[in-house]
Amino acid sequence: MKKIEAIIRPTKFEDVKVALEEIGMVSMTVSEVKGRGQQKGVRQQWRGAEYLVDFFPKTRIELVVPDERVDVVVDVIAKAARTGQIGDGKIFVLPVERVIRVRTGEEGEEAV
């Protein structure tokens, strides 16, 4: 099993959610986060004053999937989240050693 963690634009979350549901991936954890990448922020003006915005709002989606579904899920997220602009985000794939469903005590893929 693998944990897929995607950091995407908040405006693309609904597209990603729908695309994941279409392939049967409905279980996920979603968080509002802030981050920055290579652009290191932008200078903006407000009421005549210039200031630096160096952390941007992002949405983090986390899901655990069987090894054989990883490539499909990553592809779906990447396509649904892509705008072609700087700041589209990142997708991380991490190994999962053990999963336990708290309610039933089930372990492994049955717990996912």
C-alpha positions, 0 to 999 in steps of 0.5 A: 500500500502507498499513501498519496499526498497531493498539494494542489490549488484550492480552485482545482479541488472539486475537479480532483475530487470528482475525477477520483470518485469516477475511478472509485476512490472516495475515501480521502483526507483533505486539509487547507494548508499554505506553502510556497515553491520556486517562485518564493512569493510575489510582491503586491500593492494594497492601498499604496503599500507594497508587501510580499505574499510568500505563502499561498493557500493550497489544498492537501489531499491524502489517500491510501491506495493498494500498490496496483492502483497508485499509477492510475490515481496519480495520473488522475490527480495530475490531470485534474489538477493541472493548469499549466501554470507555476503553482499547480502543486506536487504529488508525493507517494510514500510507503505505508507499513501498516493500516488498522481500522480503529472501529473493527480492528481490521488490518491491511487492505481490508482497513483501507 
